[in-house]
Amino acid sequence: MITRTLQPVALRLARQYPVVTVTGPRQSGKTTLCRMAFPRAAYVSLEALDDRQHARNDPRGFLARFTGPVILDEIQRVPELLSYIQTSVDELPRAGRFILTGSAQFELLDHVSQSLAGRTALLKLLPFTYDEAYRRRRPPSLETMLWTGFYPRIHDRHLDPAEALSFYFETYVERDVRSLLNIHNLSQFERFVQLCAGRTGQILNLSSLGNDCGVTHNTARAWLSVLEASYVVCLVRSHHANFSKRLVKAPKLYFIDTGLAANLIGIEHPRQLSTHPLRGALFETFAAVEFLKCRFNDGLRGNLFYWRDNTGHEADLLLECGRRIVPVEIKSGQTVCDDFFTGIRFYQKLNAAAKNAAVVYGGAKDTSRHNTAVVGFRSLEQFYRSALRSNVHTSTGAP
């Protein structure tokens, strides 16, 4: 069983807050994390019909069953229970009493913010990081890594990624969609998700996306919100620093898992990724989400941005750490070329706070060039830990 990077943060916060809430996509390992971190806590899944009915019909009696810490799994199934948890922790504000998990971000966080404001710590658990997935075994090729994705069950059970991800979409994503929106034409929504997968790593154009799918701009926005709520996609905002009034302000769209994106666009084998036109977009998706996982695993906000002006100058990713900005260029090629550094240099001339930078590429060797860290795709978490959480340095190369 793999110990998740988020576990020490969850344990620390459980010593400070009466409630710890862990959200994230379905099958990201929330239940396993909580049961490993809190082995002495009672456990109840509100997916079980009898427990769910008890919690709804007699919430006070349901909570009275637990004299010590308890893990309440899939709390979004009984959101009204949160008001009674609030009353309980107000009467007895002992740290670590309730560990809550949930997979529906909008529903859950809306109720949590109303009922448990100031009483709960909020954590987000995404699928495995690269280090979590491969620290104990031989790492695969870049193509296999992108195609497999990072959902824990695929790695733990050695499942066929194509089959598992197809089942995942049909059983979990569509179920969440039905619970959040009344979609009559499910095949049209599936087409919409496939079109989103084909646009991962790109700047979002809702009008174009809606037109290609045959739905209105407002419908496309609502459907995209559901995908974001279900942790299928995330949006990275344009950086707000006004270096020029001619900036692209639409967000970038990223799938949370490259394996799911590859499955939805019809990639059936890793060999196809060697020459596939979306190879670069999938690699950028991997790198951006890997940094997002690092932030979430430290209990922090995402704080990821990108920058682009209307003449095409772009920084693929901006990591904001306090007053520091680290521009990151992301390239899937295994050979480092001088043009990898063009966007970074342009941005650094505009922003004096961006003294340090990195190029993430599809090779394995970590080095430096032009006073910029060159980071292989297997070293993203190490780069984040040593370079972004302490004094950023590139003079001696990437860590």
DRENDO-1510 file (C-alpha; in Angstrom, 1 decimal, always signed):
<recs>
REC; n; res; u; v; w
REC; 1; MET; +0.0; +0.0; +0.0 .
REC; 2; ILE; +1.4; +3.4; -1.0 .
REC; 3; THR; +1.6; +6.1; +1.6 .
REC; 4; ARG; +0.3; +9.3; +0.1 .
REC; 5; THR; +2.3; +12.5; +0.2 .
REC; 6; LEU; -0.8; +14.2; +1.7 .
REC; 7; GLN; -0.9; +12.0; +4.8 .
REC; 8; PRO; +1.4; +14.0; +7.1 .
REC; 9; VAL; -0.6; +17.1; +6.3 .
REC; 10; ALA; -3.9; +15.4; +7.1 .
REC; 11; LEU; -2.5; +14.1; +10.4 .
REC; 12; ARG; -1.2; +17.6; +11.3 .
REC; 13; LEU; -4.5; +19.3; +10.6 .
REC; 14; ALA; -6.4; +16.6; +12.5 .
REC; 15; ARG; -4.5; +17.7; +15.6 .
REC; 16; GLN; -5.6; +21.3; +15.0 .
REC; 17; TYR; -9.2; +21.2; +13.7 .
REC; 18; PRO; -12.3; +19.2; +14.9 .
REC; 19; VAL; -13.1; +18.4; +11.2 .
REC; 20; VAL; -10.9; +17.5; +8.3 .
REC; 21; THR; -12.6; +17.4; +4.9 .
REC; 22; VAL; -10.8; +15.6; +2.0 .
REC; 23; THR; -12.2; +16.2; -1.5 .
REC; 24; GLY; -11.0; +14.9; -4.9 .
REC; 25; PRO; -12.1; +12.9; -7.9 .
REC; 26; ARG; -13.7; +9.5; -7.5 .
REC; 27; GLN; -11.1; +6.7; -7.2 .
REC; 28; SER; -8.3; +9.1; -6.3 .
REC; 29; GLY; -7.6; +7.2; -3.0 .
REC; 30; LYS; -9.5; +9.4; -0.5 .
REC; 31; THR; -10.9; +6.5; +1.5 .
REC; 32; THR; -7.6; +4.6; +1.5 .
REC; 33; LEU; -5.7; +7.7; +2.6 .
REC; 34; CYS; -8.1; +8.4; +5.5 .
REC; 35; ARG; -8.2; +4.8; +6.7 .
REC; 36; MET; -4.4; +4.6; +6.6 .
REC; 37; ALA; -3.9; +7.9; +8.4 .
REC; 38; PHE; -6.5; +7.3; +11.0 .
REC; 39; PRO; -6.6; +3.5; +11.6 .
REC; 40; ARG; -8.3; +3.8; +15.0 .
REC; 41; ALA; -11.2; +5.9; +13.7 .
REC; 42; ALA; -14.6; +4.3; +13.0 .
REC; 43; TYR; -15.5; +4.1; +9.4 .
REC; 44; VAL; -18.9; +4.7; +7.7 .
REC; 45; SER; -19.6; +4.9; +4.0 .
REC; 46; LEU; -22.7; +6.9; +3.2 .
REC; 47; GLU; -22.9; +5.1; -0.1 .
REC; 48; ALA; -24.4; +2.3; +2.0 .
REC; 49; LEU; -28.1; +2.6; +1.8 .
REC; 50; ASP; -28.8; +1.7; +5.5 .
REC; 51; ASP; -26.3; +4.1; +6.9 .
REC; 52; ARG; -27.4; +6.8; +4.5 .
REC; 53; GLN; -31.0; +6.4; +5.6 .
REC; 54; HIS; -30.1; +6.4; +9.3 .
REC; 55; ALA; -28.0; +9.6; +8.8 .
REC; 56; ARG; -31.0; +11.3; +7.0 .
REC; 57; ASN; -33.8; +10.1; +9.2 .
REC; 58; ASP; -32.1; +10.4; +12.6 .
REC; 59; PRO; -28.9; +12.5; +12.3 .
REC; 60; ARG; -28.5; +13.0; +16.0 .
REC; 61; GLY; -28.9; +9.3; +16.7 .
REC; 62; PHE; -26.5; +8.5; +13.8 .
REC; 63; LEU; -23.8; +10.8; +15.2 .
REC; 64; ALA; -24.3; +9.5; +18.8 .
REC; 65; ARG; -23.0; +6.1; +17.6 .
REC; 66; PHE; -19.5; +7.5; +17.6 .
REC; 67; THR; -17.7; +8.3; +20.8 .
REC; 68; GLY; -14.3; +8.7; +19.2 .
REC; 69; PRO; -13.0; +9.8; +15.8 .
REC; 70; VAL; -15.0; +8.7; +12.8 .
REC; 71; ILE; -14.5; +8.8; +9.0 .
REC; 72; LEU; -17.6; +9.6; +7.1 .
REC; 73; ASP; -17.1; +8.7; +3.5 .
REC; 74; GLU; -18.9; +10.4; +0.6 .
REC; 75; ILE; -20.5; +13.0; +2.9 .
REC; 76; GLN; -22.0; +14.7; -0.1 .
REC; 77; ARG; -24.6; +11.9; -0.1 .
REC; 78; VAL; -26.1; +13.4; +3.1 .
REC; 79; PRO; -25.2; +17.1; +3.0 .
REC; 80; GLU; -27.8; +18.0; +5.7 .
REC; 81; LEU; -25.7; +16.0; +8.2 .
REC; 82; LEU; -23.1; +18.8; +8.1 .
REC; 83; SER; -25.4; +21.1; +10.2 .
REC; 84; TYR; -25.6; +18.5; +12.9 .
REC; 85; ILE; -21.8; +18.0; +12.8 .
REC; 86; GLN; -21.5; +21.7; +13.3 .
REC; 87; THR; -23.6; +21.6; +16.4 .
REC; 88; SER; -21.7; +18.6; +17.7 .
REC; 89; VAL; -18.2; +20.1; +17.3 .
REC; 90; ASP; -19.5; +23.4; +18.8 .
REC; 91; GLU; -20.5; +21.5; +21.9 .
REC; 92; LEU; -17.3; +19.4; +22.0 .
REC; 93; PRO; -14.6; +21.1; +19.9 .
REC; 94; ARG; -12.0; +18.3; +20.3 .
REC; 95; ALA; -9.5; +18.1; +17.4 .
REC; 96; GLY; -9.8; +15.3; +14.9 .
REC; 97; ARG; -13.4; +14.2; +15.7 .
REC; 98; PHE; -14.7; +14.0; +12.1 .
REC; 99; ILE; -12.8; +13.0; +8.9 .
REC; 100; LEU; -15.0; +13.7; +5.9 .
REC; 101; THR; -14.5; +12.7; +2.3 .
REC; 102; GLY; -16.5; +13.7; -0.8 .
REC; 103; SER; -16.3; +13.6; -4.5 .
REC; 104; ALA; -18.7; +16.3; -5.7 .
REC; 105; GLN; -16.9; +19.6; -5.3 .
REC; 106; PHE; -19.7; +22.1; -5.8 .
REC; 107; GLU; -22.3; +20.4; -3.7 .
REC; 108; LEU; -19.9; +19.5; -0.9 .
REC; 109; LEU; -17.9; +22.7; -0.6 .
REC; 110; ASP; -21.1; +24.8; -0.7 .
REC; 111; HIS; -22.5; +23.0; +2.3 .
REC; 112; VAL; -19.2; +22.9; +4.1 .
REC; 113; SER; -18.7; +26.6; +3.7 .
REC; 114; GLN; -22.1; +27.2; +5.1 .
REC; 115; SER; -22.0; +24.8; +8.0 .
REC; 116; LEU; -18.4; +24.2; +9.0 .
REC; 117; ALA; -16.7; +27.6; +8.3 .
REC; 118; GLY; -13.8; +27.9; +10.7 .
REC; 119; ARG; -14.3; +24.4; +12.0 .
REC; 120; THR; -12.8; +22.3; +9.2 .
REC; 121; ALA; -9.5; +22.0; +7.3 .
REC; 122; LEU; -10.0; +21.5; +3.6 .
REC; 123; LEU; -7.7; +19.2; +1.6 .
REC; 124; LYS; -7.8; +18.1; -2.0 .
REC; 125; LEU; -6.4; +14.7; -3.1 .
REC; 126; LEU; -5.8; +14.1; -6.8 .
REC; 127; PRO; -4.6; +10.8; -8.3 .
REC; 128; PHE; -1.0; +9.6; -7.7 .
REC; 129; THR; +1.9; +11.9; -8.4 .
REC; 130; TYR; +4.6; +10.5; -10.6 .
REC; 131; ASP; +6.7; +9.7; -7.5 .
REC; 132; GLU; +3.8; +8.0; -5.7 .
REC; 133; ALA; +3.1; +5.8; -8.7 .
REC; 134; TYR; +6.7; +4.8; -9.6 .
REC; 135; ARG; +8.9; +5.4; -6.6 .
REC; 136; ARG; +9.0; +1.6; -5.9 .
REC; 137; ARG; +9.2; +0.2; -9.4 .
REC; 138; ARG; +10.9; +0.7; -12.7 .
REC; 139; PRO; +9.6; +3.8; -14.4 .
REC; 140; PRO; +8.0; +3.3; -17.8 .
REC; 141; SER; +8.6; +5.2; -21.0 .
REC; 142; LEU; +7.1; +8.7; -21.3 .
REC; 143; GLU; +4.4; +7.4; -23.7 .
REC; 144; THR; +3.4; +4.6; -21.4 .
REC; 145; MET; +3.2; +7.0; -18.4 .
REC; 146; LEU; +1.0; +9.4; -20.3 .
REC; 147; TRP; -1.3; +6.7; -21.6 .
REC; 148; THR; -1.7; +4.9; -18.3 .
REC; 149; GLY; -2.5; +7.9; -16.2 .
REC; 150; PHE; -2.4; +8.0; -12.4 .
REC; 151; TYR; -5.6; +6.7; -10.9 .
REC; 152; PRO; -4.5; +4.5; -8.0 .
REC; 153; ARG; -6.6; +1.5; -8.8 .
REC; 154; ILE; -4.9; +1.0; -12.2 .
REC; 155; HIS; -1.5; +0.9; -10.5 .
REC; 156; ASP; -2.6; -1.1; -7.4 .
REC; 157; ARG; -4.5; -3.8; -9.3 .
REC; 158; HIS; -2.4; -3.7; -12.5 .
REC; 159; LEU; -5.5; -3.1; -14.6 .
REC; 160; ASP; -5.5; -2.5; -18.3 .
REC; 161; PRO; -5.7; +1.3; -18.6 .
REC; 162; ALA; -7.9; +1.4; -21.7 .
REC; 163; GLU; -10.5; -0.8; -20.1 .
REC; 164; ALA; -10.3; +0.7; -16.6 .
REC; 165; LEU; -10.6; +4.3; -17.8 .
REC; 166; SER; -13.5; +3.5; -20.2 .
REC; 167; PHE; -15.3; +1.9; -17.2 .
REC; 168; TYR; -14.3; +4.9; -15.0 .
REC; 169; PHE; -15.9; +7.4; -17.3 .
REC; 170; GLU; -19.1; +5.4; -17.8 .
REC; 171; THR; -19.7; +4.6; -14.1 .
REC; 172; TYR; -18.4; +7.6; -12.3 .
REC; 173; VAL; -18.3; +10.7; -14.6 .
REC; 174; GLU; -21.7; +10.0; -16.1 .
REC; 175; ARG; -23.2; +9.3; -12.7 .
REC; 176; ASP; -21.9; +12.6; -11.3 .
REC; 177; VAL; -23.3; +14.4; -14.4 .
REC; 178; ARG; -26.7; +13.0; -13.9 .
REC; 179; SER; -26.7; +14.0; -10.2 .
REC; 180; LEU; -25.7; +17.6; -11.0 .
REC; 181; LEU; -27.5; +18.3; -14.4 .
REC; 182; ASN; -30.6; +17.1; -16.1 .
REC; 183; ILE; -29.0; +16.1; -19.4 .
REC; 184; HIS; -31.4; +14.5; -21.8 .
REC; 185; ASN; -28.9; +13.7; -24.6 .
REC; 186; LEU; -26.1; +11.9; -22.8 .
REC; 187; SER; -24.3; +11.0; -26.1 .
REC; 188; GLN; -24.0; +14.7; -26.8 .
REC; 189; PHE; -22.4; +15.3; -23.5 .
REC; 190; GLU; -20.0; +12.4; -24.1 .
REC; 191; ARG; -19.1; +14.1; -27.4 .
REC; 192; PHE; -18.5; +17.3; -25.4 .
REC; 193; VAL; -16.1; +15.6; -23.0 .
REC; 194; GLN; -14.2; +14.1; -25.9 .
REC; 195; LEU; -13.9; +17.5; -27.5 .
REC; 196; CYS; -12.6; +18.9; -24.2 .
REC; 197; ALA; -10.0; +16.1; -24.1 .
REC; 198; GLY; -8.9; +17.1; -27.5 .
REC; 199; ARG; -8.4; +20.6; -26.2 .
REC; 200; THR; -6.4; +19.8; -23.1 .
REC; 201; GLY; -3.4; +22.1; -22.7 .
REC; 202; GLN; -5.1; +24.7; -24.8 .
REC; 203; ILE; -6.6; +28.1; -24.1 .
REC; 204; LEU; -10.4; +27.6; -23.6 .
REC; 205; ASN; -12.7; +29.0; -26.3 .
REC; 206; LEU; -16.2; +28.2; -25.0 .
REC; 207; SER; -18.0; +29.4; -28.2 .
REC; 208; SER; -15.9; +27.2; -30.4 .
REC; 209; LEU; -16.3; +24.3; -28.1 .
REC; 210; GLY; -20.1; +24.7; -28.0 .
REC; 211; ASN; -20.4; +25.1; -31.7 .
REC; 212; ASP; -18.4; +22.0; -32.4 .
REC; 213; CYS; -20.7; +20.0; -30.1 .
REC; 214; GLY; -23.9; +21.7; -31.2 .
REC; 215; VAL; -24.8; +23.3; -27.9 .
REC; 216; THR; -25.1; +26.9; -26.8 .
REC; 217; HIS; -22.3; +28.9; -25.1 .
REC; 218; ASN; -24.2; +28.8; -21.8 .
REC; 219; THR; -24.7; +25.0; -22.0 .
REC; 220; ALA; -21.0; +24.5; -22.7 .
REC; 221; ARG; -20.2; +26.6; -19.7 .
REC; 222; ALA; -22.6; +24.6; -17.5 .
REC; 223; TRP; -21.2; +21.3; -18.7 .
REC; 224; LEU; -17.7; +22.5; -18.2 .
REC; 225; SER; -18.5; +23.5; -14.6 .
REC; 226; VAL; -19.8; +20.0; -14.0 .
REC; 227; LEU; -16.5; +18.5; -15.3 .
REC; 228; GLU; -14.6; +20.9; -13.0 .
REC; 229; ALA; -16.8; +20.1; -10.1 .
REC; 230; SER; -16.2; +16.4; -10.6 .
REC; 231; TYR; -12.4; +16.9; -10.8 .
REC; 232; VAL; -12.3; +15.7; -14.4 .
REC; 233; VAL; -10.8; +19.0; -15.7 .
REC; 234; CYS; -9.2; +22.0; -14.1 .
REC; 235; LEU; -8.8; +25.6; -15.4 .
REC; 236; VAL; -5.6; +27.5; -15.1 .
REC; 237; ARG; -6.2; +31.3; -15.1 .
REC; 238; SER; -4.3; +33.9; -17.1 .
REC; 239; HIS; -1.9; +35.8; -14.8 .
REC; 240; HIS; -3.4; +39.1; -13.7 .
REC; 241; ALA; -0.2; +41.2; -13.7 .
REC; 242; ASN; -0.9; +44.0; -16.2 .
REC; 243; PHE; +2.4; +44.0; -18.2 .
REC; 244; SER; +0.3; +44.8; -21.3 .
REC; 245; LYS; -3.3; +45.5; -22.0 .
REC; 246; ARG; -3.3; +43.1; -24.9 .
REC; 247; LEU; -3.2; +39.9; -22.9 .
REC; 248; VAL; -5.2; +36.7; -23.5 .
REC; 249; LYS; -7.5; +36.4; -20.5 .
REC; 250; ALA; -9.3; +33.1; -21.2 .
REC; 251; PRO; -8.2; +30.2; -19.0 .
REC; 252; LYS; -6.3; +27.2; -20.1 .
REC; 253; LEU; -8.1; +23.8; -20.0 .
REC; 254; TYR; -6.3; +20.8; -18.5 .
REC; 255; PHE; -7.6; +17.3; -17.8 .
REC; 256; ILE; -6.7; +16.1; -14.3 .
REC; 257; ASP; -5.5; +12.7; -15.7 .
REC; 258; THR; -3.6; +12.2; -19.0 .
REC; 259; GLY; -4.7; +8.6; -19.2 .
REC; 260; LEU; -8.4; +9.6; -19.2 .
REC; 261; ALA; -7.8; +12.3; -21.8 .
REC; 262; ALA; -5.8; +9.9; -24.0 .
REC; 263; ASN; -8.6; +7.3; -23.7 .
REC; 264; LEU; -11.3; +9.8; -24.6 .
REC; 265; ILE; -9.4; +11.0; -27.8 .
REC; 266; GLY; -9.1; +7.4; -28.9 .
REC; 267; ILE; -5.4; +6.6; -28.2 .
REC; 268; GLU; -5.4; +2.8; -27.8 .
REC; 269; HIS; -1.7; +2.1; -27.3 .
REC; 270; PRO; +1.3; +4.0; -26.0 .
REC; 271; ARG; +3.0; +3.6; -29.4 .
REC; 272; GLN; +0.5; +6.0; -30.9 .
REC; 273; LEU; +1.7; +8.8; -28.7 .
REC; 274; SER; +5.1; +8.8; -30.3 .
REC; 275; THR; +3.7; +10.6; -33.3 .
REC; 276; HIS; +0.3; +11.7; -32.2 .
REC; 277; PRO; -0.4; +15.5; -32.7 .
REC; 278; LEU; -1.6; +15.8; -29.1 .
REC; 279; ARG; +1.5; +14.4; -27.6 .
REC; 280; GLY; +2.8; +17.8; -26.6 .
REC; 281; ALA; -0.6; +18.9; -25.2 .
REC; 282; LEU; -0.8; +15.7; -23.1 .
REC; 283; PHE; +2.8; +16.2; -21.8 .
REC; 284; GLU; +2.0; +19.8; -20.9 .
REC; 285; THR; -1.1; +18.5; -19.1 .
REC; 286; PHE; +1.0; +16.0; -17.1 .
REC; 287; ALA; +3.5; +18.7; -16.1 .
REC; 288; ALA; +0.9; +21.3; -15.1 .
REC; 289; VAL; -1.2; +18.8; -13.1 .
REC; 290; GLU; +1.9; +17.4; -11.4 .
REC; 291; PHE; +2.7; +20.8; -10.0 .
REC; 292; LEU; -0.9; +21.2; -9.0 .
REC; 293; LYS; -0.7; +17.9; -7.1 .
REC; 294; CYS; +2.4; +19.1; -5.3 .
REC; 295; ARG; +0.6; +22.3; -4.2 .
REC; 296; PHE; -2.5; +20.3; -3.0 .
REC; 297; ASN; -0.3; +17.7; -1.3 .
REC; 298; ASP; +1.1; +20.5; +0.8 .
REC; 299; GLY; -2.4; +21.7; +1.8 .
REC; 300; LEU; -2.0; +24.8; -0.4 .
REC; 301; ARG; -4.1; +26.5; -3.0 .
REC; 302; GLY; -3.2; +25.7; -6.6 .
REC; 303; ASN; -1.7; +29.1; -7.5 .
REC; 304; LEU; -0.9; +28.1; -11.1 .
REC; 305; PHE; -1.2; +30.6; -13.9 .
REC; 306; TYR; -0.1; +31.0; -17.5 .
REC; 307; TRP; +0.7; +34.2; -19.5 .
REC; 308; ARG; +0.2; +35.0; -23.1 .
REC; 309; ASP; -0.2; +38.2; -25.1 .
REC; 310; ASN; -2.0; +38.6; -28.4 .
REC; 311; THR; +1.2; +38.5; -30.5 .
REC; 312; GLY; +1.9; +34.9; -29.4 .
REC; 313; HIS; +4.5; +35.4; -26.6 .
REC; 314; GLU; +3.7; +32.9; -23.9 .
REC; 315; ALA; +4.9; +31.4; -20.6 .
REC; 316; ASP; +3.2; +27.9; -20.4 .
REC; 317; LEU; +3.0; +28.0; -16.7 .
REC; 318; LEU; +3.6; +30.5; -13.9 .
REC; 319; LEU; +4.2; +29.1; -10.4 .
REC; 320; GLU; +3.3; +31.8; -7.9 .
REC; 321; CYS; +5.1; +31.5; -4.6 .
REC; 322; GLY; +4.5; +34.6; -2.5 .
REC; 323; ARG; +6.1; +37.4; -4.4 .
REC; 324; ARG; +8.1; +35.1; -6.5 .
REC; 325; ILE; +7.0; +34.0; -10.0 .
REC; 326; VAL; +8.7; +31.0; -11.7 .
REC; 327; PRO; +7.9; +30.8; -15.4 .
REC; 328; VAL; +8.0; +27.3; -16.7 .
REC; 329; GLU; +8.2; +26.2; -20.4 .
REC; 330; ILE; +7.0; +22.7; -21.1 .
REC; 331; LYS; +8.2; +20.7; -24.1 .
REC; 332; SER; +7.8; +17.0; -24.8 .
REC; 333; GLY; +10.9; +16.7; -26.9 .
REC; 334; GLN; +13.9; +14.8; -25.4 .
REC; 335; THR; +16.5; +17.1; -26.9 .
REC; 336; VAL; +16.8; +20.6; -25.3 .
REC; 337; CYS; +16.8; +23.3; -28.0 .
REC; 338; ASP; +17.5; +27.0; -27.7 .
REC; 339; ASP; +14.0; +27.9; -28.8 .
REC; 340; PHE; +12.7; +26.3; -25.6 .
REC; 341; PHE; +13.9; +29.4; -23.7 .
REC; 342; THR; +12.4; +32.1; -26.0 .
REC; 343; GLY; +9.1; +32.5; -24.1 .
REC; 344; ILE; +10.8; +32.5; -20.7 .
REC; 345; ARG; +13.3; +35.2; -21.7 .
REC; 346; PHE; +10.6; +37.4; -23.1 .
REC; 347; TYR; +8.5; +37.1; -19.9 .
REC; 348; GLN; +11.5; +37.7; -17.7 .
REC; 349; LYS; +12.2; +41.0; -19.4 .
REC; 350; LEU; +8.7; +42.1; -18.5 .
REC; 351; ASN; +8.6; +40.9; -14.9 .
REC; 352; ALA; +11.5; +41.6; -12.6 .
REC; 353; ALA; +10.0; +39.1; -10.0 .
REC; 354; ALA; +10.7; +36.3; -12.5 .
REC; 355; LYS; +14.4; +36.0; -11.9 .
REC; 356; ASN; +14.3; +32.2; -11.9 .
REC; 357; ALA; +12.8; +29.9; -14.4 .
REC; 358; ALA; +12.6; +26.3; -15.6 .
REC; 359; VAL; +12.2; +24.2; -18.7 .
REC; 360; VAL; +10.4; +20.9; -18.3 .
REC; 361; TYR; +11.2; +18.5; -21.1 .
REC; 362; GLY; +10.6; +14.9; -22.1 .
REC; 363; GLY; +14.1; +13.7; -21.3 .
REC; 364; ALA; +15.5; +12.2; -18.1 .
REC; 365; LYS; +18.6; +14.3; -17.4 .
REC; 366; ASP; +18.5; +17.3; -15.1 .
REC; 367; THR; +20.8; +20.2; -16.0 .
REC; 368; SER; +20.8; +23.9; -16.6 .
REC; 369; ARG; +21.2; +26.3; -19.5 .
REC; 370; HIS; +21.0; +30.0; -19.9 .
REC; 371; ASN; +20.7; +30.3; -16.1 .
REC; 372; THR; +17.5; +28.3; -16.3 .
REC; 373; ALA; +16.9; +24.9; -14.7 .
REC; 374; VAL; +16.2; +22.1; -17.2 .
REC; 375; VAL; +14.1; +19.5; -15.5 .
REC; 376; GLY; +13.4; +16.0; -16.8 .
REC; 377; PHE; +9.8; +14.8; -16.6 .
REC; 378; ARG; +10.7; +12.3; -13.7 .
REC; 379; SER; +12.0; +15.1; -11.5 .
REC; 380; LEU; +9.1; +17.5; -11.2 .
REC; 381; GLU; +8.3; +16.9; -7.6 .
REC; 382; GLN; +11.9; +17.1; -6.6 .
REC; 383; PHE; +12.3; +20.4; -8.4 .
REC; 384; TYR; +9.2; +21.7; -6.7 .
REC; 385; ARG; +10.3; +20.6; -3.2 .
REC; 386; SER; +13.9; +22.0; -3.5 .
REC; 387; ALA; +13.4; +25.0; -5.7 .
REC; 388; LEU; +10.0; +26.4; -5.0 .
REC; 389; ARG; +9.6; +25.8; -1.3 .
REC; 390; SER; +13.0; +27.2; -0.5 .
REC; 391; ASN; +15.2; +29.8; -2.1 .
REC; 392; VAL; +14.9; +29.2; -5.8 .
REC; 393; HIS; +18.2; +28.6; -7.5 .
REC; 394; THR; +19.3; +27.5; -11.0 .
REC; 395; SER; +23.0; +28.3; -11.0 .
REC; 396; THR; +23.9; +24.7; -10.1 .
REC; 397; GLY; +21.3; +23.1; -12.3 .
REC; 398; ALA; +18.1; +21.4; -11.5 .
REC; 399; PRO; +18.1; +19.3; -8.3 .
</recs>
